[in-house]
Amino acid sequence: VVLGLWPHSPLGPFADVMVERPDGHRLLLAPSAEVAEFVGATYQFDEVVLVPVAVRRAGPRWHVTAGHLELRVVVGRRTPLGHLLRLVPAPLAASLAWARATGAIARVLLPGVRTVGSAGGGRLEWYGARDVRRVVAARVRWDGADLGGLRPVRPPTRFGFSSTPARPSVVAVVTTVRWPAPS
């Protein structure tokens, strides 16, 4: 389960949820057709479901509902990597040059994670991580059924060119997509 909190986007703030089932089926839970189109243009899904996506945060406790999904998360301390990322000035962290420079390091420290790749349609996408916090507890229910305890993300997710960190985390990321120049 990947929760996307988009405080700033061309559509305004929104939240979405990406789910990859054990059989590999990729599902997007989106609050509107516009959000589904925006997210679906960059990431790959086998199915899109339009449902209200609600995120309530009370300190370290998060409660997310989206259709059949209910997610309760307790966010823990900032990781050592998170402390380092907080030292990077925001404009630098959001730059393509920084994403390219940190790509090799990310591959070693966080297998499956990539910082630069294709967003499809000739578009280039890059991520600038700003913070990393551990998820220390989680409860996920789908249609009322408990999906089990917190565990590493294996195999890596396949929504786009990069996976999430294997260790369940909350990662603050600046995502940038550059469209090709008009011909």
Long-range contacts (C-beta under 8 A, 24 or more apart in sequence): 1-69, 1-71, 1-140, 2-157, 2-159, 2-164, 3-55, 3-64, 3-71, 4-39, 5-55, 9-38, 10-38, 11-35, 11-38, 14-53, 15-53, 15-54, 15-55, 15-64, 15-66, 16-53, 16-66, 17-53, 17-64, 17-66, 17-69, 17-71, 18-43, 18-45, 18-157, 18-159, 19-69, 20-157, 20-158, 20-159, 24-158, 26-158, 26-159, 29-53, 29-66, 29-67, 29-69, 41-119, 41-120, 41-121, 42-119, 42-120, 42-123, 42-125, 42-160, 42-177, 43-159, 43-160, 44-120, 44-158, 44-159, 44-160, 45-159, 68-142, 68-143, 69-140, 69-141, 69-142, 70-140, 70-141, 70-142, 71-138, 71-139, 71-140, 71-141, 72-137, 72-138, 72-139, 72-140, 73-135, 73-137, 73-138, 73-170, 74-135, 74-136, 74-137, 74-138, 75-133, 75-134, 75-135, 75-136, 75-170, 76-133, 76-134, 76-135, 76-136, 77-133, 77-134, 78-131, 78-132, 78-133, 79-132, 79-133, 79-134, 79-169, 81-109, 81-132, 82-131, 82-132, 82-133, 85-129, 85-130, 85-131, 85-132, 86-130, 86-131, 88-130, 90-130, 90-174, 93-128, 93-129, 93-130, 93-174, 94-128, 94-174, 94-176, 95-128, 96-124, 96-126, 96-176, 96-178, 98-128, 99-126, 99-127, 99-128, 100-126, 110-165, 110-166, 111-156, 111-166, 112-153, 112-156, 112-157, 112-162, 112-163, 112-164, 112-165, 112-166, 113-162, 113-163, 113-164, 113-165, 114-161, 114-162, 114-163, 115-162, 117-160, 117-161, 117-162, 118-161, 119-160, 119-161, 119-177, 122-179, 122-180, 123-177, 123-178, 123-179, 123-180, 124-177, 124-178, 125-160, 125-161, 125-175, 125-176, 125-177, 125-178, 126-175, 126-176, 127-162, 127-173, 127-174, 127-175, 127-176, 128-173, 128-174, 128-176, 129-171, 129-172, 129-173, 130-172, 130-173, 130-174, 131-170, 131-171, 131-172, 132-165, 132-169, 132-170, 132-171, 132-172, 133-169, 133-170, 133-171, 134-167, 134-168, 134-169, 134-170, 135-168, 135-169, 135-170, 138-168
